C-alpha cells in the first residue's frame, strides 16, 4: 500500500517509520517506549491504499491520547514543528520557482522591489530569500526597544500600525539596524585613507591613487547604509589632486602630452580616463548590496553656492580650493558624462546642480546658462535652488540642513558650520518611516462624521469637503489624527535611533567612528505618501486651486509643528515626499482592498503634488505646484519630475530656470525618454519608435523610475503601467 505525503508524492507504507515517530515522542518526555503496546497500537491503525500521512498521524494521536496524554502532546508538537519547517521550505521553493519565471528582478521581488537591481541571478535570488526573515527580525528588535523605552502597549501599537498599513518602515527587509542614507565629508579620507573603514589603503597622494581609493571608499560606505551615498566634495578633491600633480595652472596644459608611455595621453585625456575609471566602476553591481549598483550622488555648485559652502575650507596642507579650475572640472565632467551616456546605459551618479537664486533668477548667470545648455543637449540631472547655501539635496530628493540641529530655526534654513577644516556637508537620514496619509485622513474623516454629524461614512466613497456641516471642524479632526500618528512615529524613530546607537557603541559602524558622518547630523525622516489621493477623497482636485493649497499646507504644517516640538539633540525630524518606488503601489492596493477610497484614475499613489498622468497640467503648472506656496513646510525634500516628449531649446530651459526661481520650485528635473536599441545597442537622447542606426523596432527606453535613470523594462509590472500612463508633453 502507498502513502500520500504532504508534498504530493507517494511512497510505500512502512510501519517502522510510525513506530520510530512514537518512540521519539516517548524519548522527548523521558519515558521508556513499551514495545508491546506500540506494536498493538500500530496493528490497530486503519491503513488503506493511498492514505495520507496526515491521516495516519491523526489516528496515532488519538490512540496515544487514550494511553498517555503527555506522550501524545509530545508527538503532536514534534509534527507541528516539522510541518512548520516543511511549510517554510515549500514557501521558499515556490518563491524560487516564481522568481526564476519572473520577467525581471523587480517583478520577481516579493517584498521591496527595486529597479536598480537590473540583473536577475543567483545573487539577487539569495538576497530575496532573506527579506522575509529580516522583516520579522527587524520588527522583533524594534518591539523590544520600544517596550524598553516606552511600554508594551506602544510596542504592540507599532506592529499594528505596520500591519494595518497606516505606516511603512523603509528598508525593513534589510539587515536590522542599518541606517538609511548619507552625504559624507571626505576629509578623513585625505588624512587616513581607508584604514579606519577596515582597509589597508593609506591616504591618497596623487590623482591615480585618489581615483582608485575613492571607488573603494564609496563601496565601503555604501555597505553600511541601505540607501544613497552622496559625495558633494568628489570633484573638488579631484581638482586638488590634479593641481598637485600638474600644477595650479593645469588649464593651460590640457592639450599637452603628459604620459610618456605608448598611450601618450594629453592631460585632458588623463582626466577623462579618471572619469571613466570612477563612473564605470560605480555602475558595476555590488554583491553586498543585493547585486544592485551603489546609489551614488554627486553635486555641482555655482560660484555663489561654492563660496557659501566651501569659502573657508582648507585642505590638510593648508591650501584652499580653486574655483577657476574646479568650475572647469565640473563642466568637463558634466559634458563627458552626457556624451558617455550615448555609449553606455549609466545610472549613476545622480547629479544635482546647486545654485543660488534671488527670487527672480539665478544669481550666477554663467552657471544658469551652462545648466540650460546641458539640458538642451539632452543631459538629465536635478537642479536644486536656494536663496542661501544652507542645505544640500543629498540624493534624488532628500534635503537636509547643513547646520547642527540644536541651532536650526523653524524651517531648518541655516548657515553651515565648519569642523576639521571642512565644510560640514555631512548629513543624511538615519531612518525613513512613511505615513499613509490617505488612510489616516479617511480614518479621521470617518470619525468626524460619526461624532460630529452622527452618520456612518460608506466604504470607498468620496466626500465633498465643501458640503460637510463644519469644514473647520473636519480639518481639526484631520490635524488631530495626523498629529497623533506623527507623535507615535517620533517615538518609533527614537527607538530605531537607539538601535543604531547600540551598533555605534559596539564599534560596528565604522563610517561614524571614522568621522565621515556624525550621527547627530542625520535626520529621522517622516515620509508622506497618498497626499493627492487623500485630496481626491475630499473631492479636492490636486491642481492649482485654493482648496488644494489650503489642504496641503494644513497637512504638512501639522507634521512640521510636531517635528519641531519633539526634536532633541539626538533626534532631529524632517518631512519628505518619499519617492515610493514600490510603496506607492502597495499603499494603493492595500487601501483599495480594505475599503478605502482610491481614485480609479490611477494605479498607485503619486510621489508629487500632482498626478503624473494629468494631461491638463502644463510644465509651469507643475513647477508652481512644487513652488514655495506648496513646499514651505516640506523641509525634508521633494522633487518635481517634469516629463517632456522632446528636448527644449536653450532659451526655453533658461526661461524655465527664471520661472523656477520666481515660483520657489526648489528641486526639479526634466525627463525626456532616451531610446535604447536592444539589437545594436545604439542610445539616442530622443524618444523614438525605431532605432535610427539599424532600423530595429526592438527598442527600450531610459527614464527615471523615481530618482534615477533605468530601463523601463527593469521596472516592476505596476511601475511599467504607471510609466505608460505618464503625461510626457511640452
N, C-alpha and C positions, 0 to 999 in steps of 0.2 A: 504493500500500500504506500501511496505517496502523500507527503505533507506539503501544503502550500505555505511557503514562507511569506513574511510580511513584505519582502522586496518583490514578490510576484512570481518567483521561480519555484520549482518543485524538487523535492528530494525524498529518498526512501525513508520511511518511518523507522526510527531507531530508539527502542525503549531505554537503552543505556544512557542516551542523552537526557531523557526525562529524569532518570534516577540521579544522574550527575547534578542536575539542577536542584533537586530536592536535597541531596546531601550537602550542597553548598549552603543552602538555607539553614540546615542544622548546624553546620560549622560556624555560620555567622552569629548564632546565638549561643555558641559554646556548648552544644549538646551533641551526644552521640547519635549517629544516624542508625535506627533499627532496621537492619536489612530485611527481616521477615515482613515487617509492617509495610515497608516501602514496596516490596515485591507484590504484596497483596493489593496495595493502592494502585499500582501501575496496571495490574491484571484486570482491575475493575473499571478502567477507563474505557469509554466508548470511542473506539477508533474505527474510522471508515476511510475509504479511498478518497484522497484529495482533501482531507480535513485540514483546516487552517491551524497553524501553530498557535494562534491566539486562542482558539477553541480548546486546544489541549491544555494550555496554561490555565484557562478558566476552570476546567474540570479538576486540575491538580490543586488549584487554590481552594475550591470548595471542599475537596477531600481533606486537605491539610487543616482547614478550619475546624473540621469535626474531630481531629485528633490532637492538634497542637496549634493554638492560635498564634503563639509567639513565633513559631517557625513559619506559619502561613504568612504573617506580616513581613518577615524577612524575605520570603520567596517573592511576594508581590513587589517589595521595594527594589529587589535586585532587577527584576524585569522592567519595572518602571524606569529605572536609571538606564538600562540597556536600550529601551525604546526611545528614551530621550536622546541618547547618543546617536542611535540609528537615524532618528528623525533629523538631527543636525547634519549628519553625513549625507542623508538624502537631499536635504535642502541645499547644501553646498554643491552636491553633484548636479542637481537640477540647474543651479545658477551657472556652474561651469559650462553645461550644455548650452544654456541660453546665451551666455557671453560669447561662446565660440561662434554662434549663429547670428549674433547681433551685427547690424550694418556698420557700426563703428564703436569705438571705445566709450564714447559719451552715452550713446543709446544703451549699450550693454551695462552701464553702471546702475546698480540698484539703489544707491544712496546719493552721493554727491557727484553728479556728472560734471565733467569739466572738458570743454572743447580744447583746452591746452594739452590734453592727453590725446595726441593725434593718432598714435600708433597703438593698435590692439595686439598685444603679445603676452607671453607668459609672465613678464614682469608686471604688467598692468593687471593681469588676472590675479596674481598673488596679492597685490595691493587691495583689490576689490574684496577678496575673501576675508580680509581682516577688518573691514569697515564696520560690519555689524557688531563684532565683538568690541571694537574700540568705542562705539557709541554706548554700549552697555557699561563699559569700564569708566568712560567719562562721566556718565550720569551717576554711577556709584560713588566716585570720588567727589563729585560736586555735592551730592546729597550729604555725604559725611561732613564736608567742610561747612556747608550751610547750617547743618544741625549743630556743629561745634560753635559757630559764630552767633547763631540766632536761635533756632528752635527746630524740632522735628516737624512741626506744623508747616513752617516755611519750606523746609526741605521737601516735604511731600507736595507742597504747592508748586515747587519748581518742576517736578516731574509732571504734575497735572497741566501746567502751562505749556510744557513741551508737547505732551500727548494730545492736548486739545488744539494745538496748532495756533495758539494765540502768540506764541513765542518760538523763535528759531535760534538755536546756537550754531553759529557758523563753524565749519571745520570740526564738528563733533565726531566725525568719522576718522579723524587723525589721531596721532599719538596723544594720550592725555597730558594736559599741562602745557602744550605748545602755545607760545604767543602767536599773534596774528601776522602783522606786517611791520616793516621798519624802514626808516630812512636813516642811514648811518653817517656818522662823521668818520672819515678815513684817516684822521690824524694819527691814531695809534698805529695804523698800518705803516706810516712813514717812520715811526720810532722803532717798533718791534717786529715788523713784518707779520708773519702768521704764527709765530711761536706761542702766543697766548690763546690761539684757537686750536691748539693741539698739533700744529705743523712744525716743521723744522726750518722753513724759509726765513731768512733774515730780511731786514728792511730793504726795499728795492733801492738800487744805487744808480740805475740808468734806465733809459726808455725800454729796452728789451726786457729787463727783469721786472720793471713796473707792469708791463702788459701781461706777462706770464703769471705773476703773483696776484694781479688784480682778478684774473679769472678764478684762481683758487680762492681768493678772498670772498667773492660773491657766492661761489658754490658752498663754501664753509658757512657763511652767514645764513644762506637760504636753508641749510639743513636744520637750523634751529628755529625756523619760523614757518608758519603754514602758508603765508601769502607772499606779497610782493617784497622785494628788496630794492630800495632806491639808493642811488649813489649820486647825490647832487654835485659832488666835487670831482667826478670822474674826469672830465675834460680839463678842469683847472689843474689837476695833478699831472695829467699827461703833458700839458703845456709846460709845466715846471720841469719835467724831465727832458723834454725836447730842448728847452733853453739850457739846461745843464750840459747836455751832450753836444749841442750845436751852436750855442751862444745866444745872447739876448736879441740879436738881430737876425735870427734864423729866417725871417720872412724874405730877407734879401738874397738867400741862397737856396730857395726852394727848387730851382731847376739845376742845381749843382750836383754832380755825381758825388755821393758820399760813401758808397760801398766800393771796395777795391776788389771784391770777388767777381766771379764771372757774370753775376747778375747786373752788377754795376748800377744799382738803383740811384736815382736822384733822391734828395731829401723828401720831396713831396711824395714820391713813390714809397719811400720807407714809412712815412706817416700813414699812407693809405694801407700799407701792409699791416701796420699795427691795428688799424680799424678792423681789417678783415680778420685778423687773429682773434681779437676780443669778441666781435659780434658773432662770428660763425661758431665760436666755442660756446657762447651763451645760448645759442639756438639748438644745441645738442641736448636731447632728453637725458635727464638725470635719474638714475636708478633709485636714489634715496628720496626722490620726490614722485614716486609712482610713475616713472617714465614720462613725466612732463618736463618741459624746459623751465629753467629758472625764470620767474616772473620779475624781470629786471627793468628798472626805470632809470632814465637819466633826465637831467634838467638843463635847459639853456636859459640864459639871463640876458636881458638888455643892459645897457650901460648903467642905468639908474638902479635897477634891481641888484646888479652885481655890486655896485658901490655900497648899497644899503646892507647887503648880507655879508660881503667879504672885504669891505673897505679897511677894516682893522686887522684882517687876517695876516699872519706871518708863518712861513714855513719853518721847519726846525732849524734851518741855517740862518734864520732872521730875515730872509728876503720876502718881498711881498709879491702877490700875483701881478701879472702884467696884462692889462686889459687889451692892448693892441694885438698881442699875439693870441690871447685866449679868444677874442672876438673872431679872428680869422679861423682859428681851430674849430670853434662852434659851427661857423658857416660851412667850413670844409666838410665836417662830419655829416651835417645835415644833407648837403648836396651829394656826398658819397653814398650815404645810406639810401637816399631816394633813388639813385642810379642802381645801387646793388639790388634793390627790390624789383627791378626789371629783369634780374637774372635768377634770383632765388626767392622762395617763399620764406621770408624772415619775419617772425612775430615780434621779437624783442631786439632792442629795448622799446618800451613805451616811452615816447618823448613828450616832454612838456616845455613849452616856451613860456617863461615868466616875464611879464612886462608891467611896468608901472603906467597908470592912467591918471589923468587929471579930471576925469569925469566927462570929458568931451572927446578925447583922443589919446592915443599912446604918446607919452612924453618923448620917448626916443624914436624920432621919425625914421631913422636909418633902420632900426630893427623892425619897426612896423612895416616898412616897405619890404624888407627881406622876408618877413613872415608871409606877407601876401604873395610875394614872388614864389616862395616854396609851395604854397597851396596851389597857385596857378600852374606849377609844374607837376602837379599830381601827387605831391607828398602828403601823407596823412599823419597828423600829430595833434596833440592837445595844446590849447592856449589857456594860460592862467593869467588873469588880470587882477591887479590890486592897486589900491591908492597908496599903499605903503608896503615896504618889504618886510612884513611882519609874520608871514606864514609861507608855507610851501605845500603844494599838492604833490604828495609822495608816491601816488600810484595812479590808477586810472580815474580816480575822482576824489579819494580821501584827502581832506585838507586839514592840516594841523598847525597850530600856533607854534612859533619858534621861541616863545618866552616861557620861562618857568611858570608852572601852573598856578602857584600861590599868588603870583603877581598879575594874573590875567584879569582883564576887565570883562564887562558884560558879554561881549561878543568874541572874546579871545583875540581881538585885534591889538597887537602889541609890537614892541620893538624887540629884536633878538638880543640875546646875551652871548657872551664870549667866555670860553673856558679852554684851557690848554693851548692858548694861542689860536684857536679856531672858532669860526662862527658856529653857533650851536644849531646846525642843520639836522642834528639827530632828533628824530621824532617818530611818530607812528601810532599804531593801535595794538594794544595787548589782546583785545578780545572784541568781537562784534556779536551782539545779541539783537535780533531784529524783531520788532513788534509788528504783528499783523494788524495794521490799522483798520482794515475793512471789517475784520471780526470784532475788534474792540469797540469800534464806533457803532456797529449794528447791535452789539450787546447793550451798550449804553442807551441806544435809541429805544430798544425793546423795554428797558427798564423805565425810561421816561413815559412811554405810552401806558404801561401798567400802573405806574404810581401817580402820574400827573393827569392822564386822560382816561384812566380806568378801562382801557381796551387792550386786547391782545394783538400784537403785530404778527401778521401771517408770515410764514417762511417764504423766502425767495422773492419778496415783492419790494418794489421801490417805495420810498416815502418822499413826498413833496415838502421840503423844509419850509416853503413859504405858505403851506396850508396847515401846519401844526398850530395848536392853540397858542403856544408860547415859545417862539423861536429862541429867545434869550435863555429860557429855562432849559431847553433842549441842549443848547451849547454848554450850559452849566453841567448837565449830566455827562455830556461827552468829555468835557475837560476833566471832570472828576474821575471818570473811567480811565482816561489816559494817564492822569497823574498817579492814580493808584497802581496802574500797571508799570509805569516808569519807575516809581519808587521801589517796587518789588525787584525790577530788573537791576537797579542800582545795587541792591543787596546781593543779588546773584553775581553781578560783576565783581563786587568786593571779594566774594568767596573765591572766584576764579583768580583774582589778583593775589590772594593769599596762597593759592596753589602754585602760581608762578614764583612767588617769593620763596616757597619751600624748595623748589628746584634751584633757585638762585643761591639760597643759603647753603645748599648742599654742593655748591660749585659745579652744577650741571648745566649752566647756561653761560658758556664761555664768552659769548658776544657781549653780554653785560659786564662780566668780570674784566674783560679786556678793554673796556672803555669806549666801544663803538657806539653804544647807546646807554643812556641812563634810564632805568625802569620808570622813574618818576616823570620822564619826558614823554612817555607814551600814554595815550588816552584809552579809556574804556568806552567803546563806541556803542551808542544806541542806534541801531539801524531802523529805518522805516520802510514799509512795503504795503502796497494796497491802497495808497492815498487816492489815486484817481478813481478807482472803483468805489471807494467809500464816498467820494463826492457824488458819483453817479447814483449810488444807492439813495442819496438825499435829493436826487433829481437836479443836481448841480452839474452843469456841463464843464468839463476840465479845459477851459479855454479862457480867453481874455474877457472876463466879466467880473463885476464887483463881488458877487456872491462867492465865486470860486476863490478870489483873492482873500476875502474875509475868512472863508473856511480854512484855507491853507495856513494863514497866519495864526488863526485860533489854535490849530492843532500843534504847529511847530513851536509857537511861543510857549504853550503849556509844557512841552517837553523841555524846552530851553530853561524855563524857570526852575523846574525840578533839577535839571543838570547843575545849575549854578548853586542851588540851595544845598545839594548833597555833596558837592565836591570837597575833597580833602587834599592834603599834600601828597598822599599816596594815590588817590583816586580822582583823576580828572575825567569828566564825561563830555562827549560831544555827540552830535546827531548827524548821521549820514543817510542820504538817499541811496540805499545799497544797490549795487549792480543787479543782484538777484539772478545770476546766470541760470540756476535751476530752481531757486526758491520761488521765483515769481510764478512759475508754472505749478509748483507744488501747492502754494497757498491758494491759488485759483481753484485747483481741483479739490483740495480739502474743503474749502468753503462751499463750493458747489455741492459736494457730496453731503455736507452737514446741514444743508437747507438755508445757507446764507445767500443773499443776493449777489450775483456776479453778472457783469454785463455780457450779454450774448454776442456782443460785437468783438470780443477779444478771446484769446486762448490762454492768456496769462496776464498777471498784473504788470503795470508799466513801471519802469525804473526812472521815469522822468515826470515832470509836471504836466506833460501832455501824453496822449496816446500816440505811439509811433505810426499807427496806421491811419491817423486822422488826415484825410486829404484836403480838408478845408483850411488847415493852418499853413501859413507861409513861413519861410525861414525867419523873417522878422518877428512873427508871432511867437515862434518857439524861443527865440532869443529873449523876448520880453517876458515869456513865462518862466525863464530861468534868470530873470533880472532881479535887481535889488528888492523890489516890492514883494517878490515871492521867496527869495532865499535868505532874507536878512536874519532869520533865526536858525538857519541850517548851517551851523558852524563846523560841521564835520565833513562837508563836501557834497557835491552833486555834479552832474555833467550833462550838458545839453548835446545830444547827438543829432547833428543836422545832416540828414540824409539827402543827397543830391544825385540826380541821374546823369549829370555830366559836369565836368570841371568848369568853374567860373573863371573869369578873366582877372588879371592883376587888379584892375580898377575896382571890380566888384568885390573882391576879397578885401581890398583896402578900405572900401566904404563900410563893409560889414564889421571891420575892427572898430571903426568910429561908432557905429551903432551899438556894438557890444559895450564900449566904454560909456556911452550915454545911458544905456539901459541898466548897467551894472551886471551884465552877463559875465560872470567871473571865470567860468570854466566851460570850454566847449571844444568841439572838433567837427570837421566836415568829413562825411563818409560818402565816397563815390566808389561803387563796387569795382574792384580790379578783376580782370578776366585772366584765368589760368587755363592754358590748353593742356588737357590730360594726355594728349598724344605726343606733341613735340616739346612741351614744357615752356612754350613762349608765354610771357607775362605782359599784359597790357594794362596801363593805368586807367583805361576806359572800360565802360560796361558794354560788352559786345556779345552777340549771339554766335558768332563764327570767329575762329582764330584767324587773324589777318596774315599769319605767316604760312600755315599749311592748309587752311580752309576747313579744318575739322569743326564739327558741331559738338564734339565731346569736350565741353568746357566746364570749368568750375569757377567760383567767384570768391574773392577775398573781401571780407568786410569785418566790421567789429561786431563780435557776438555781444559784448558789453564794453569792455575796455581795450581789448587787444584784437589785432587783425588775425583771422584764421579763415581757412577754407570753410565755406558754408556746409560742405559735405561732412565736416568733422563736428558740427553742431548736433546735439541730440534732436530727436524727431520733433519734439514740441517747439524747440527753438528754430528749427528749419521752417516750420509752419509760420511762426511769428515773423521770421525774416522775410518770407514770401509776402506777408501782409503789409510790411513796412511801406510807408509812402516815401519814395525817392523822387524828389521834384526840385525845380528851380525856385 
